[in-house]
């Protein structure tokens, strides 16, 4: 079922990110960089060419740590109806690791 929000209202989208049982690296592979570079991640939410939310996160490291739970704060679209919003997890260090899911938002 779509997430129901009021038009133009501020709301929070709960997001859970896990490494899939793999241990996250402390630093990215960057041989040309002069010192150790930590891999960073961004959570991005939007529809078409409109950005609703953006947040920098650090993935949990170590095999004993659980998933990361965070919230994306967004302002709901002004247009009523059902919107198909993309939530992307984007790496700032690695190509091809980005993930995307679609969230349906019903604006009243």
Buried (B, 14 or more C-beta within 10 A) or exposed (E): EEBEBEEEEEBEBEBEBBBEEEEBBEEBEBEEEEEEBEBBBBBBBBBEEEEBBBBEBEBBBEEEEEEBEBEBEBEBBEEEEEBEBBBEBBBEBBEEEEEEEEBEBBBE
